[in-house]
Amino acid sequence: VWRGTKFAGASIQPGVTYSNGGFSAGAWGSAGFDGTFLEADLFANYTFGFGLMLGITDYYFPGTDYFDYSKATGAHGFEVNLGYSIKDFSLSANYMLNEAGGALTAGGDMYFEAGYAFKSFSIFAGAGSGWHTPDGKFGLVNVGISSSKVVKITEDFSLPVSASMILNPTTQQFYVVAAISL
């Protein structure tokens, strides 16, 4: 479930990130256990000391030609990311730069999200167009609550766990998502 839309069932989602100061770059992937959904993304961003983050994400979906950048069948969706955090409040704005038929983006797709973190949980609400709604029109697509905790298994081993309840008012769907990180 991403931004209020279900893409797969149970999945494994590996990732690697390099960070140096405010700069981060990396790769993230997702593979549904049932084999119905694959994704492999690259990203880079810079976070300034006063809470502003600027970045870009390259969304790629294996099964499409990696070197196809055309409008009709292109395999990559390139998204500019802008975020701002102050204390426990966060805002983000995301804009899809290109049209790519293989990545199912029409270009100009937008997504905005606001969140607030309390001591033991956080709340969020997001709205978007294009990728995020069935008809491509702007709508409220992602309202929810999340919580995370590190569960100590032994003196030297702990498991970060998290869970979210997510409502997509536009599609009238409700999701419960749970994750274990290694």
C-alpha positions in Angstrom: 0.0 0.0 0.0 1.6 3.3 -1.2 -0.1 6.6 -0.8 -3.4 4.9 -0.2 -3.2 2.5 -3.2 -2.7 -1.2 -2.9 -0.1 -2.6 -5.3 0.6 -6.1 -3.9 -0.1 -8.4 -0.9 2.7 -9.5 1.4 6.0 -8.3 0.0 9.7 -8.2 0.6 11.2 -4.7 0.3 15.0 -4.4 0.3 16.8 -1.1 0.2 20.2 0.4 0.6 21.0 4.1 1.4 24.2 6.0 1.4 24.2 9.2 3.5 26.8 11.9 4.1 25.7 15.0 5.9 22.4 16.1 4.5 22.8 14.1 1.3 21.3 10.7 0.8 21.1 8.4 -2.3 20.0 4.8 -2.7 17.8 2.1 -4.1 14.6 0.5 -2.9 12.7 -2.4 -4.3 9.5 -4.4 -3.7 8.6 -7.9 -4.8 5.2 -9.3 -3.9 5.4 -12.9 -2.6 2.8 -13.9 -5.2 5.0 -12.4 -8.0 2.3 -10.0 -9.3 4.2 -6.8 -8.5 7.8 -5.7 -8.9 9.4 -2.3 -8.4 13.0 -1.0 -8.3 13.5 2.7 -7.5 16.5 4.9 -7.3 16.5 8.2 -5.3 18.6 11.1 -4.2 17.8 13.9 -1.9 19.4 16.6 0.2 18.0 17.7 3.6 19.0 21.2 4.8 19.6 21.9 8.5 16.4 23.9 8.8 14.1 21.0 7.8 13.7 21.4 4.0 14.3 18.4 1.8 14.7 18.4 -2.0 14.9 15.2 -3.9 14.2 13.1 -7.0 12.9 9.6 -7.3 13.1 7.3 -10.4 10.3 4.7 -10.2 11.0 1.7 -12.4 8.9 -1.5 -12.8 10.7 -4.6 -13.9 9.2 -6.3 -16.9 9.5 -3.2 -18.9 12.6 -2.2 -21.0 14.9 -0.4 -18.5 16.3 1.8 -21.2 12.9 2.9 -22.7 12.4 6.6 -21.9 9.6 7.2 -24.5 6.2 8.7 -23.7 4.3 5.7 -25.2 6.0 2.8 -23.4 8.6 4.4 -21.1 9.7 2.4 -18.1 10.5 5.3 -15.7 8.5 7.8 -13.8 10.6 10.7 -12.5 9.2 12.5 -9.5 10.5 15.7 -7.8 10.1 15.6 -4.0 9.9 18.5 -1.7 9.4 18.1 2.0 9.6 20.3 5.1 9.6 19.2 8.8 9.5 21.3 11.9 9.4 19.5 15.2 6.7 16.9 14.9 4.9 18.4 11.9 5.7 17.5 8.3 4.6 18.5 4.8 5.5 17.0 1.4 4.8 17.8 -2.2 5.6 15.5 -5.1 5.3 16.1 -8.8 5.7 13.6 -11.7 7.9 15.2 -14.4 7.3 12.9 -17.3 4.7 10.9 -19.3 5.7 7.2 -19.5 3.3 4.5 -20.7 5.2 1.6 -19.2 5.3 3.3 -15.8 1.6 4.4 -16.1 2.3 8.0 -15.5 0.7 10.8 -17.6 3.2 13.4 -16.3 2.0 16.2 -14.0 0.8 13.7 -11.4 0.8 15.4 -8.0 0.8 14.2 -4.4 0.7 16.2 -1.2 0.8 15.0 2.4 0.7 16.4 5.9 1.6 14.5 9.0 2.0 14.9 12.7 4.0 12.7 15.1 2.8 12.2 18.6 4.8 10.3 21.3 3.7 6.7 20.3 1.9 7.2 17.0 1.6 9.5 14.0 -1.3 10.6 11.8 -1.2 11.6 8.1 -3.4 12.8 5.3 -2.6 12.9 1.6 -4.2 13.9 -1.6 -3.2 13.5 -5.2 -4.0 13.1 -8.9 -2.8 10.9 -11.8 -1.2 7.8 -10.3 -3.1 8.2 -7.1 -6.8 8.2 -8.3 -8.7 5.9 -10.5 -9.9 8.7 -12.8 -6.7 10.8 -12.6 -8.5 13.7 -10.9 -7.3 15.2 -7.7 -8.7 13.6 -4.6 -8.1 12.7 -0.9 -6.4 9.2 -1.1 -4.5 8.5 2.1 -5.7 9.1 5.6 -4.3 7.1 8.5 -2.5 6.4 11.7 0.9 4.6 12.1 2.9 3.4 15.0 6.3 1.7 15.4 8.3 0.0 18.1 11.6 -1.7 18.5 11.1 -5.2 20.1 14.1 -6.4 22.0 14.6 -10.2 21.3 18.0 -10.7 22.9 20.6 -8.5 24.4 22.2 -8.0 20.9 19.2 -8.4 18.6 16.0 -6.3 18.2 13.3 -6.1 15.6 11.8 -2.8 14.4 8.0 -3.4 13.8 5.4 -1.0 12.5 1.8 -0.9 11.6 -0.6 1.5 9.8 -4.3 1.8 9.3 -5.0 3.5 6.0 -8.2 4.8 4.5 -8.5 5.9 0.9 -11.7 7.9 0.7 -11.5 8.3 -3.1 -11.6 4.5 -3.7 -13.5 3.7 -0.5 -10.9 1.2 0.6 -9.4 0.5 4.0 -6.0 -1.2 4.7 -4.1 -2.5 7.6 -0.4 -2.7 6.9 2.2 -4.4 9.2 6.0 -4.5 8.7 9.1 -6.1 10.3 12.5 -4.6 9.4 15.7 -6.5 9.5 
